[in-house]
Amino acid sequence: MEAGLGGLKRKAHEIRWILFFFTVFFLIQFYQSAFPSWDNIVYLYQGKWFCGEQIYFEWLRPPLPGAINCILGASAISTILSGALSSLLYLAAVTLLYFKEKREQDIDQIAYAGLSFIVPTILFLSNAGGDMFALSFLLFALLAENPFLKGAAFSLATLSRYNYLFFLPLLLIQLNPKKLARFALALPAFWLPWIAYNYFATGNPFFSVGESIYLNIGQKGILAGLQPYQIAIIAFFSLTLYLSRHDKKTKIAGLINIAAAISVVQFVLSGIKEHRFLNPLAPAQSLNIANAQGSRGKNAIYPLLALFMAFNIAMLLWIGTPMPPAIPEDDLISQCQVMSDQWVYFYPRGINAQPLGGKDSFMQALEEGKILVIYDKTLLEGANFEGYETWKREKYTIIKKAATCKGPEQKYSLKIGENQAEG
């Protein structure tokens, strides 16, 4: 027993800086997951749906985060446990990558760990939904030598975030023809249950993937403008790539940098500019700086890490306590069908709400006896609600047709591509 504990202590000491920076990362991830966010609520109810408590379900979402919430109990605490699990998986992937690279080149552990865990882009709002699961499993897939395990990890990454399917070529170039068959065998093994679920529920085996494409391309479009800080994020990755020692770059480091470059292209060509989609830049830039022994970037890394720590503290103070929007407490809406632009936040309050349609659908919804709860004031501009009852509150406006009220649906599944839902 003592020998085992001694070995564990030696291993912990060997990766002490990884554990130190991970502790900072983990505590902030835990803090963020303790407050209800849009994605966490959606995946919690996806988990409830998979566990048989069918209340709310979005078909556009990949299944792994919801399945994990189901396994973890599909309760309010399961989203916190899910965030903790994904963070620990990221720690395992980062540690495995460190030991693998350390066998082939010198790695500055402080630089590597700091840029893997405390860069603001990976530290804040990076763990919503399946983002951290997807990144962790992608790293496992790139590092795995067994082709079946490589395929299994890649499958789990793509079942966490569908856009990770674009990383498939990086896995294929690692495989010779003999190993390719075993890799390919893992893909249907993990995807078939979800394909079957889609087929029996909708008649389309890839309905969920189609919904995701419709949202991210059909509705959101492409080529939305970049914000200055987003340009800075991409520029920083490019700088670390320039400073890295190209003569010492391993094949794995090269693939991880290509994965980061693919993420940048996806981000630039996406209509959704959330910086968590740039998560793959974190392990890439950490490797780039950590192997820059004697290069121009070496002397700057410690002041840079100190700057990141100071910035992170300022961000925590600025963000404060994340709070969901105020939800009406009125008996007025408790027994009625609610439509809102913040519909997801109604479910934890026990109110089954539906997404608000466009302005041209407001009147039809009101005539059907539905109550509108509108937060975005621009949606009220130019609208004439004469003849309807209206209550204007500080954060929202409630609108309903007098003396009518349609009862709420007992369950609701969102199908944005078909613009309909199953009740």
N, C-alpha and C positions, 0 to 999 in steps of 0.2 A: 504493500500500500504506500509506504513512505517513498519507495523507489519510483512508483508511478506519479506521486505528487511532485517529487523532485523533477522528473522529466517534464511534467506539465508546467512547472515554474520556469524551467529553462526555456521551453518553447515560448511561454508568455513574455519572458525577458527578451527573447530574440526578436519578437515583433512588438516591443513595448510602444514604439511610436505609432504603429498602426492601431493598437488598442487605445492609446491616448486620444488620438484624433477621432477614432470611431466613437469613443464615449461622448465627445462633444456632439458629433453627428447624431448619435442615437437619442440623446436627451432632447435635442431640438426636433427630431422626427416624432418622438413620443409626444412632445408638447403640441405639435401641430395636429397630430392625429386625434388628440383628446377633444378637439372641437369639431362640430359637424361641418363638413364641407360638401359641396354639390356631388362630387364624384364618390366620396365615401358613403354618402346616403344612398346613391344609386346602387353601388355595389353591395351595400348591406341588404337592400331590398331584393337585389338579384339573388343574394344568398338565401334570403327567406323564401324566394320563389322556388329555388332548387330544392330547398328543404321541405316544401309542401305548403308553406304559408304564402299563398299567392295573393299579393296585394298590388305590387307595382313592378313592372319589368320593362327594360329597354332592349330591344332586339339589336340595336347597333353596337352594343357592348360585347367585347370578347368575354369568354366564360370563366377564365381561371380566377380572377379576383373574387367573383361571386361564389365560385365553388369553394374557395378557401374560407370565405366568410361563413358559408354553410357548415363546413367541417369544424370551424371554430365556435359554432353555436348560434350563428345568425342573430346575435343580440347586439345591444349598443356597444358592448366592450369588444366585440369581434373585429370591428374596424381598427381599434387600437392594437389588438393582437396581430392583425394582418399587417399593419404598418411595422410592428416590431419584427415579425417574421421576415418580411422583405428586406428590412435593414440588416438583419443577421445574415441573410443570404448574400447580400451585397458585400458584407464583411468577409464572408467565406470566399467569394469570388476574387475580391481584391487581394486577400492573403495568398490564395492559390497562385494568382498571377505574379505576385511579388516573389514567391519562392521559385517559380518556374523561370522568371527572368533573371533572378539572382544567380542561377546556375551558369548563365551565359554571359553576364556582364555585371559591372558594378552598379549598384542601385543605392542612391541616397534615400534611406528609409523615411527621414523627416520630410523631405521634399515630396516623395511618392505618396506618403500617407496624408500629408496636409492637402495636396491638390486632389486627392481622391475623395476626401471627406468634407473639407471646410470651404471649398470654393462656393461662393454664394449660389451659383446656378444649380449645384447638386444638393445644397443644404436646405433651400427654401422652396416649398411647393413642388418638390421633385417626386413625391411619393404618392401622388393622387392616383387612385385607381390602380392600374397595373404597371405603372412606369418603372418602379424599382424592381419588381419581379421580372419584367421584360429585359432590363439591362443586365441583371444578375444572371439570368439563364442564358442570355447571349454570350456573356463572358465564359460561362461554363461550357457552352457549345464550342467556342473557339479554342478553349484549353483542353477539352476532352480528347484523349487519344483513341478510346474505344468508339468505333463508328456508330454503334447503336446508342450509346450514351450521348454522343454528339447530337444525333437525331432527336433523342428524347428531350435534351435541353433546348434545342432549337424549337421543337414543337411547343414546349411550355412557354418559351419567349413569345412566339407568334400567337399563342392562345391568351397571352397577357395584353399584347398590343399587336393588332393586325399589320401595322406598317413595318414591323420587324421582318415580314416576309421579304422585304427588299434586301435583307442581308444574306439571303440564301447563297448567292454566288461566292461569298467569302468562305462558306463552309464547303462548297463543292470543290474549290481549288485545293483544299487540304486533303482530298480523298483520291486514292487511286481507284481504278474500276472495280477491284475486288472488294474494297471497303464501301464503295458507293451503294451496293445492294443492301448491306446491313444498315447503313444510314437511312436509306429510303424506307426500309421496313418499319422504322420507328415512327415515321410521320403519320401513316394511317392508324397506327396503334393508339396514338394520342388524339388524333383529329376525328376519328370515326364516331366516337360517342357524341361529339358536338354536331357533326354532320347529320347523324341519325336524328338527334333531337330537333334540329332545324327542319328536316324533311317531314317528320311525323307531325310537327306543329304547324308548318306553313306550306308544305308541299315543295319547298325549295331547299335543297341541302346546303346551300351557301347563302341563305337569306340574311344572316347576321352580317356577313362580310359585305354583301351588297348594300345593306343599310348604312354601314360605316363609310363605304365609298360615297354613297349618296350625300351623307352629312358633310364629309370632309372635302368633297370636290363639287358635288351638285349644288349644295347650299352655300358652302363657305367660299367656293371658288379657289383661285390660285393667285400668287403674286401680290399678296397684301404687303403694304409697306413695312420696312424694318424700322424699329425704334433705335435711337442712338445707342442705348445700352445693349441691345441685341447685336448691333454691329461690333461693339466692343467685345462681347463674348466670343464672337467668331474670330475677331482680330487677335484676341489673346491666344486662342487655340493655334492660329496660324503662326504666331510668334514662337510658341513653344515648339512647333514643328520645325521651324527654321533654326532654333537654337540647339535642337537635339543633335546627337552625334550620329550622323547617317552611316558612318563606317561601322558602327557598333549595333545598329538597329537589327533586332531579331525578326524572324518571320512573323511571330505572334504580334510583336509591337507594330509591325507594318500593317497587319490585318486590322488591328484595333484602330490605327490611325485612318485606314480606309473606311472603317465603320463610322468613325467620327465625321469624315468627309461626306459620306452618304447621308448622315443625319443633317449636316449643314445644307446639302442640296434639297432634302425633303423639307427642311424648315423654310428655306427661301422660297420654294415653290408651293408652300402651303398657305391657305387663307387663314389658318389658325396659328397665331404667333405666341404660343405659350412656351416659356423657356425650358420647361421640363422635357420638351421634345429634343433638347440638346444634351440630355443626360450622357449619351455616349462620349461626349467630349471630355468628361472628367477623367476616366481612366487613361484616355489617350494622352492628354496633356500632362498628366502626372508621370507617365512613363517618359515622355519627351524631356521633361525637366530633370527627372530623377537620374537619367543616364548622361546628363550634360556635364560630366566631370571635366573640370578645367576649361569649359567653354565660357562664352561671354555671359551666359545666363546664370552661371553658378553663384556668383557673388550677390545676385539680386534676390535669390529665392527666400532667404530668411526675413529680410524686410518686407517682402511681398506677402509671406504668410502672416506676419504681424499685422499688415494692413488688412488682410482678409478677416482676421479675427476681430479687429476693431470695427470693420464694416459690418460683420455679422452681429455684433453686439448692438450696433446702431439700428440694424434692421429689426432685431427682436424688440427693441424699445419702440420703434416706429410702428411696427405691425401691431404690437400690443396683443390683446386678447381677441382672436378672430371670432366674430359674432355673426350668426345667420340673420337674414332680414326679419323684422318684426312680423309675426303672424297674427292676424285678427283673432281675438278671443271671443268674439261675439257669438251668441247663440244663433245669430242671423245666418251664419254660414255652416254651422256644425251638421245640420241635417240636409244640406243642399249640395248639388253638384257644383263644384268650384272650378273655374278656369283662371289661370294666372301665368304671368311671365316668370314667376318664381315658384312654380308648382312643386318642385321636388322637396322644398323645405316644409311643405305642409304635412308630408307623410309622418315625420316623427311626432307631430302633434295629433295624430290620429285622424287627419282629414285627407280623404282620397281626392286629390286634385288632378286636373288634366292641363296640358300645355295650352297656352293661349294662342289662337290662330292670328292671322293678319287682321288689320283694321276692318277689312271688308267682311269679316266673319263675325264681328262683334254683335251686330243686330240679330243675326240668325241664332246665335248662342243665347242671347237674352230672351228671344221669343220662344226658345225651347225650354225656358225656365232655369237656365244656368246662371250662376252668379259670377261676375267678373271681379277679380281682385288684381288691380294693375299697379305696379311699382314704377315702371319706366314712364315718366311724365310725357315723354315725346309721343307715346302711343295714344295719349289723350288729345293731342293737338289736332284741331280740325274736326273732332268727333262731336256729334250732336246727340246727347242723351236725353233730350226733352221727352217727357212722358215716362221716364224710368226713374226709379229711386236711386239717389246717389249720396254716398257718404264719403266726404273727403277727410282723410286723416293725414298726419304729418308725413308718413312714409308710403302710403298707398291710398288708392281710391277704390271703394266698393260700389258696384253698380248691379242692380237687379230690376226685374220687371215686377211691378206691384202685385202682391197677392198670388204670385206663382212661384213654385220652387220644384225643380226636378230633383229627385233623390240621387245620392251619389252611387257610382258604380262600386260593386264589391271588390272588383279587381280590374286592373287596367294595364294593358301591354301596348307600348308605344311602337308604332311602325311608321317611321317618318317617310320612307320611300313610297309607301302606298297611301300615305296621308290618312291613315285610319288606325283604329285600335280595336282589340278584342275585349269584350266585356265579359 
